[in-house]
Amino acid sequence: MQFKHAQAFEIDRVPSFEYGILVLKGEIKVNGVSYKADELAVLFDCQHANMALNLWEEAGTHIMLLVGEPLPHSTVMWWNFVAGSKEALEQAVEDWNNGPPRFSDINLDGSVLKRLPAPQVPNKLR
């Protein structure tokens, strides 16, 4: 969502959903809390909200609104991978570093870029 002018508005909430608002450019306030570019407002089950999320955006703000039901299982992330377990992340790293077929080949012909190897998954993930 892009906002040419500063404005306030509300988003009706679904109590069981999780909401995330990524600020790509500018600044927003969500229920009175400020977030700037490259910050993510994460609102689990919309705590601190009654029936709506109250938002305010400054002029020129660009956000990404993410909404949906919580995943029914735990999720872990590392580098460019999202999985349900540390073991699945380790398999993804191995598959990426071994090249196709799981992950498609990247054609970098004529480019100074090169395919980056994935770093090993650390022993402890948050």
Buried (B, 14 or more C-beta within 10 A) or exposed (E): EEBEEEEEEEBEBEEEBBBBBBBEBBBBBBBEEEBEBEEEBEBEEBEEBEEEBBBBBBEEBBBEEEBEEEEEEEEBEBBEBEBEEBEBBBBBBEBBBEEEEEBEEEEEEEEEEEEEEBEEBEEEEE
